[in-house]
Amino acid sequence: MTRALAFALVLLLAAATGAADDASDVVATNAPPRFVDAGPQRVHARERLTEIQRRIQAALRYPPLARERELEGTAVLRFDIDAEGTPRDVVLHASSGLASLDRAATAAVGAAAPLPWVYGRLEVPVLFLLERRR
């Protein structure tokens, strides 16, 4: 039993070493990055990403005091989306410069659910822009 376990460990290490060599070959040859879309084939990932940002912007509630003072900014959030469309582990990556806008951006991500599923961690800018009348 111990001999079989040792053999399995050697195979596992050999496989891991081979994978590392393959990754270094990709970097060394400057091959273009490959994108593997694990989502539904009928809707491309770029379309889902655009839809995610559109839904977050639509769910956004501009803080009244910030609107009154004509404060604008962009908060950048990072999060994952689970298979049911629920945002997970939402964190502020880059502040808008105003805590009230950052809180509103974070709340908008939850309010926009369910979101289209996309594999991996997303980084989404949330824009706070006022329409100015001339």
Secondary structure, 3 states (H helix, E strand, C coil): CHHHHHHHHHHHHHHHHHHHHHHHHHHHCCCCCCCCCCCCCCCCHHHHHHHHHHHHHHHCCCCHHHHHCCCCEEEEEEEEECCCCCEEEEEEEECCCCHHHHHHHHHHHHHCCCCCCCCCCEEEEEEECCCCCC
